[in-house]
Amino acid sequence: MADTSKDDMIIAIGVDLATVRRSLKRLEGDIGKSNRVVQQQYEKLGRDIDGSFNRAFRSASASVDRLGRSASDASMKIARVFAFAASARGAQSLIYSSIKIQNSLKVAGVEGENLEKVYRRLFASAQANAAPLDALATLYGRAATASKELGAS
């Protein structure tokens, strides 16, 4: 009888080993599945992070481009403002010079058609001698005033 119990025990251990092996195989399969799921989640997370960085980089790059364009546009607008201001100052200076010339000639008693003739002659003289017109008009006005005061003709 001792022999049968020994055989029964070997069979029982053999059966238990086969059960353990099947369980280990299932466990390996389950671990493999879990690893694949974790790996897929990890890869998806990596793709999501890459996508986020790419979107952030594109957004920052677009912002820098817009900033560059707006700075360029702003520079052009500022340049136009300065050009307009310079033109306005130039026009103001011309108007001021014209008024100064007319006043110099009017103080000398030149008016009407005679004012236009004297103005044209002074302009021609200024062009011929490369002299400032307002300086010639001031000189003419002072000379005309002095000649009247002295009674010279």
C-alpha positions in Angstrom: 0.0 0.0 0.0 2.9 2.2 0.5 3.6 2.2 -3.1 0.2 3.4 -4.2 0.3 6.4 -1.8 3.7 7.3 -3.2 2.3 7.2 -6.7 -0.7 9.1 -5.7 1.5 11.7 -4.2 3.7 12.0 -7.3 0.5 12.3 -9.4 -0.8 15.0 -7.1 2.4 16.9 -7.2 2.5 16.5 -11.0 -1.0 17.8 -11.3 -0.3 20.7 -9.0 2.9 21.6 -11.1 0.8 21.6 -14.2 -1.8 23.8 -12.6 1.0 26.1 -11.4 2.5 26.2 -14.8 -0.8 27.1 -16.4 -1.4 29.8 -13.8 2.1 31.2 -14.5 1.4 31.2 -18.2 -1.9 33.1 -17.6 0.0 35.4 -15.3 2.6 36.1 -17.9 -0.1 36.8 -20.4 -1.9 39.2 -18.0 1.4 40.9 -17.2 2.2 41.2 -20.9 -1.2 42.7 -21.6 -0.8 45.1 -18.7 2.6 46.1 -20.0 1.3 46.7 -23.5 -1.6 48.9 -22.1 0.9 50.9 -19.9 3.3 51.2 -22.9 0.4 52.4 -25.1 -0.7 54.9 -22.5 2.9 56.1 -22.1 3.3 56.5 -25.9 0.0 58.4 -26.1 1.1 60.7 -23.3 4.4 61.3 -25.1 2.5 62.2 -28.3 0.2 64.5 -26.4 3.1 66.3 -24.8 4.9 66.6 -28.1 1.7 68.0 -29.6 1.4 70.5 -26.8 4.9 71.7 -27.2 4.5 71.9 -31.0 1.3 74.0 -30.6 2.9 76.2 -28.0 6.0 76.7 -30.2 3.8 77.5 -33.3 1.7 79.9 -31.2 4.8 81.6 -29.8 6.4 81.8 -33.3 3.2 83.3 -34.7 3.1 85.8 -31.9 6.7 86.8 -32.6 5.9 87.1 -36.3 2.8 89.3 -35.5 4.9 91.3 -33.1 7.5 91.9 -35.8 4.9 92.9 -38.3 3.1 95.2 -35.9 6.5 96.7 -34.9 7.2 97.2 -38.6 3.8 98.7 -39.1 4.2 100.9 -36.0 7.6 102.0 -37.3 6.0 103.0 -40.6 3.2 104.9 -38.8 5.8 106.7 -36.6 7.9 107.6 -39.7 4.7 109.0 -41.4 3.9 111.0 -38.3 7.5 112.4 -38.3 7.3 113.1 -42.0 4.0 114.9 -41.6 5.3 116.9 -38.6 8.4 117.9 -40.6 6.2 118.8 -43.6 3.9 120.8 -41.3 6.9 122.6 -39.7 8.3 123.3 -43.2 4.9 124.7 -44.3 4.7 126.7 -41.1 8.2 128.0 -41.7 7.3 129.0 -45.3 4.1 130.7 -44.2 6.0 132.5 -41.4 8.7 133.7 -43.9 6.0 134.9 -46.4 4.3 136.9 -43.7 7.6 138.3 -42.5 8.5 139.4 -46.1 5.1 141.0 -46.6 5.3 142.8 -43.3 8.8 144.1 -44.1 7.6 145.4 -47.4 4.4 146.9 -46.0 6.4 148.7 -43.3 8.4 150.2 -46.1 5.0 151.5 -47.6 4.9 149.0 -50.5 1.3 147.9 -51.2 -1.0 146.5 -53.9 0.5 146.0 -57.4 3.7 147.6 -56.3 4.0 145.0 -53.5 3.8 142.3 -56.1 6.4 143.9 -58.4 8.9 144.5 -55.6 8.3 141.0 -54.3 9.1 139.5 -57.8 12.2 141.7 -58.1 13.4 140.7 -54.7 12.7 137.0 -55.5 14.7 137.3 -58.8 17.6 139.0 -56.9 17.5 136.3 -54.2 17.7 133.6 -56.8 20.5 135.3 -58.8 22.6 135.9 -55.7 21.7 132.8 -53.7 20.5 134.9 -50.9 17.6 134.3 -48.5 14.5 136.1 -49.7 13.4 137.2 -46.3 16.8 138.8 -45.6 16.6 140.8 -48.8 13.0 141.8 -48.0 14.1 143.0 -44.5 17.0 144.9 -46.0 14.8 146.5 -48.7 12.2 147.4 -46.0 14.8 149.1 -43.8 16.5 150.9 -46.7 13.1 152.1 -48.0 12.1 153.3 -44.4 15.5 155.1 -44.0 15.3 156.8 -47.4 11.8 158.1 -46.5 13.0 159.4 -43.2 16.0 161.1 -44.8 13.9 162.4 -47.7 16.0 160.5 -50.3 14.5 159.2 -53.4 
